[in-house]
Amino acid sequence: MDTVMLSRIQFASTTIFHYFFVPVSIGLALLIAIMETMYVRKGNEEYKRMAQFWGKLFLINFAVGVVTGILQEFQFGMNWSDYSRFVGDVFGAPLAIEALLAFFLESTFIGIWIFGWDKVSKRIHLLSIWLVAFGTMLSAFWILAANSFMQHPVGFQINNGRAEMNDIFALITNGQLLVEFPHTVLAAYATGAFLVTGISAYKLLKKQDVAFFRKSFEIAAIVGIISSFGVAVAGHAQAQYLVETQPMKMAASEGLWGESGDPAPWTVFANIDTENQTSSGEVQIPYLLSFLSYSKFSGEVKGMLELQKEYELAYGPGDYIPPVKTTFWSFRIMVAAGSLMIALGVYAIYLMWRKKMDKPNTWFMRFMFWGLLLPPIANTSGWIMTEIGRQPWTVFGLMTTEDSVSPNITSGQVLFSVISFTAIYAILGAVMIGLFIKVIKKGPYAMDNEHGESHDPYNKED
C-alpha cells in the first residue's frame, strides 16, 4: 500500500484505540461526581465507597488514555506535515488550549481528589471531582473545535497559501461544533453509565456485594437512559446540519446514488454496488429520511452522482464520492448499537420503577453485561462514518487527504510504525484489562476484608 493509505490506517488505528478511553473518562468522572455528591448530602459512607471503587477504574482508564493520546498530536508532524503547515495556525490553537487549560485542570484536581480524602473538607473534595468532570468536558470541547474546523472550516483566511485564524469566536461557535459537541459528550456519559451497569450486572449475576452493585446499577441506569435519549436527539440535529454542509456524506450514508425523490425514504438495508454506482435490494422506511433531514415528512435529499457534478464545478475535476460501503454500514452499526442501548436502558428503568431490582431477570443481566460493549461500538462506528464520509477531504473544500501527507516519509517507515504502535497498544490494552479485572474481582470491600471487618455493610436502601 502507498504512503497515504498506510498513514490513514495508522491514524485510524491509533485514534480508535485512544477513543476507547476518552468517553469512559468523561462518563465515569460524571458518575463519580454524582456518587460523591450523594455522599456529601446524605452522609452515607457507602456512596463514598462507590466513588472510591469506580474511581479506581477511572484512574486506570485515565492513565492509559493519556499515554495513547500523546501519540495523536505527534502524528500531525510525523505523517501529516503538509496538513500541519497548511492549517497549523488554526488547528493548533484549540489543541494548545486543550493541553494547557483543560488537561492541566483535570490533572491538578485529579491529584487533589486522589490524595485529598480526609485531608480537605468534604465540600472541597467534592468540588475537585466536579472540576475533573468539567475538565474532561472542556477537553472534549477544544478537541472537537479542531475537528469541526476540518468538517466545516470557518474563522480563517488564506495567506501565502496557508490558512490563518482571523476569528476565534467563529471557530468556537462553528455550527458543526454546536451539534457535534453535545452528541459526543452525551455519548461519553452513556459509555461510562453502561460500563458501570455492565460490571454491576456481572456482580449481581455472581451474587457478590449485591446491595452495593444494585445501587451502582440504578444510579448508572438513570444516567445511561437520559444520555442515550440525548444522543439520539443530538444526532438528529447533527444529521440536519450535515444535509446543509456535507450533503455528499449524507448521500453516502444512505447509499443514495441518484435522485431520492420527495419525500425521501430511509434505507434500512441495501446492496451497495460501488463499481456500477447503484444500490439494490433496499429495505426502506417511507418519509423517514426527509424527516431526519428537515423535521418534516417532505424534502429532497440529493444523490451522490448529482453532487459529484456540483463538486466538480466548485472544486475542479476529481472523485468526490467517499467510500460508500464503509460510510453506509458504519452509520447503521452506530444506529443499531444506540437503539439497543435505549431498549436496555428503558427496561432497566422499568425494573427500578416496579421495584423488581431485588430479583432481576438473569437473561436481562446477561444482556446488560454484554451491553457495556455497545457504546464503544457506537462511538467507533460513528467516528468512522464522520471521518470516512468526509473523504477525499482532510479539510472540507480546502485540502485533500492525498495532499496532506508528509512528502519525505516512505511506505516502509509508516508500515514499521503501524506494526510497532499496534503491538504497543495491544500490550497497553491487555495491561488495562488485567488491572480492571483485578480491581473488579477484589470488589469494593477488599480493604475491609483485609482488616477482618464486616462485608457489604450496605444493608438498607437509601
WOHU-V171402 format. One record per residue. OMEGA is omega in degrees with one decimal (none if undefined). Layout:
BEGIN
omega
OMEGA
OMEGA
END
This chain:
BEGIN
omega
-177.4
-175.4
-178.4
-178.1
178.8
178.0
177.5
178.6
179.8
-179.4
179.9
-176.3
-179.6
179.4
178.8
179.6
178.6
-175.4
168.7
-170.7
-175.3
-179.8
178.3
178.5
-179.4
-177.1
179.9
179.5
178.0
-178.4
178.5
178.4
177.9
-179.3
179.9
175.1
177.9
176.3
-178.7
-177.4
-174.1
-178.4
-179.6
-176.4
-178.0
174.7
173.9
179.1
176.7
179.9
-178.6
-178.1
179.8
175.8
177.0
178.2
177.4
-177.5
176.3
-178.7
-178.3
-179.0
179.5
177.7
177.6
-179.2
-177.9
-178.9
-179.0
-176.7
-174.7
-178.0
178.0
-178.3
-179.8
177.4
-176.7
-172.5
-173.3
-174.8
178.0
174.5
-178.3
177.9
-174.6
-173.6
-175.2
-178.2
176.8
-173.3
-175.8
-175.4
179.5
177.5
178.3
178.8
178.6
-177.8
-172.4
-176.8
-172.2
-176.2
179.0
174.0
177.9
-174.0
-178.8
-174.5
169.2
177.2
178.4
-178.5
-178.3
-170.9
-173.5
178.2
178.7
176.6
172.8
-178.6
-180.0
-176.6
176.5
178.8
176.9
178.5
-177.7
-179.1
175.2
176.4
173.1
179.4
177.4
179.9
178.1
178.6
178.2
176.9
178.1
-178.6
-175.5
176.9
178.1
174.2
177.2
180.0
-179.4
175.5
177.9
179.7
-177.4
-174.7
177.8
173.0
-176.5
170.6
178.0
-179.6
-178.2
176.7
-179.9
176.8
179.2
179.7
174.3
179.9
-179.1
177.7
176.5
-179.2
-176.3
172.7
176.4
-179.9
177.5
179.2
-176.6
175.9
-177.6
-176.0
179.3
178.9
-177.3
-176.9
177.4
175.7
177.5
177.0
177.2
179.4
178.2
-178.6
-178.6
172.5
180.0
179.2
-179.9
178.3
178.7
178.2
177.9
180.0
178.1
175.8
179.6
-178.0
178.4
178.8
-168.4
-176.3
-179.6
-174.8
173.5
178.8
175.9
178.9
-176.3
179.3
-177.7
-179.3
178.5
177.9
-177.1
-177.1
178.3
-178.1
179.6
175.4
177.9
177.5
-179.6
179.5
179.5
177.5
176.5
178.3
-179.9
178.4
179.0
177.6
-179.6
179.3
-178.3
-169.1
179.8
-176.6
178.5
178.0
178.2
179.8
179.5
180.0
177.9
-176.8
-172.5
-176.8
-178.4
178.9
-175.9
-172.9
-178.4
7.5
-176.3
176.9
174.0
-175.9
177.2
-176.4
176.3
170.3
-176.1
176.7
-176.4
-179.2
179.3
178.5
177.7
173.4
-178.9
178.4
-177.0
167.6
-168.7
173.3
-175.9
173.2
-167.4
-179.7
175.4
179.2
178.3
-175.6
-171.5
-176.6
173.1
-173.3
173.8
-178.6
-176.0
173.4
-174.6
177.7
-175.3
-177.5
175.9
179.2
177.1
178.6
178.8
-179.7
178.4
177.0
-176.9
-171.1
-179.1
-178.6
179.8
177.2
-174.9
178.4
-178.4
173.4
-167.8
-177.2
-179.5
-180.0
-178.0
-173.1
177.3
177.0
-178.6
175.2
178.2
-179.0
-179.8
179.2
178.4
179.1
177.2
177.6
179.4
-179.6
178.9
-180.0
179.6
-179.4
177.1
178.3
177.3
178.9
179.0
-178.9
179.3
178.7
-179.7
-179.1
177.5
179.4
-179.5
179.1
179.9
-178.5
-179.5
179.2
175.7
175.7
-179.2
177.7
178.6
177.9
178.2
177.0
-175.6
179.3
176.2
177.2
179.9
-179.9
-176.6
-179.3
176.9
178.0
178.6
179.1
-178.6
-174.9
179.4
-179.2
178.5
-177.6
14.0
-174.0
162.2
170.9
-169.9
176.6
-175.5
-173.1
179.2
178.4
-178.8
-179.7
-173.1
-171.5
179.0
-174.9
-171.7
178.8
179.1
179.5
178.3
178.8
-178.7
178.6
177.9
-179.5
176.9
-179.9
-177.8
-178.2
179.1
179.0
179.9
-179.5
177.2
178.0
178.1
179.3
179.2
178.9
-178.2
178.7
177.3
178.5
176.6
-178.6
-179.7
180.0
-177.8
179.6
178.8
178.0
-174.9
-175.5
-177.6
-179.1
178.5
-178.5
179.0
-179.3
176.4
-179.1
-177.4
-179.8
176.7
179.5
-178.9
-171.0
175.5
178.8
178.5
none
END
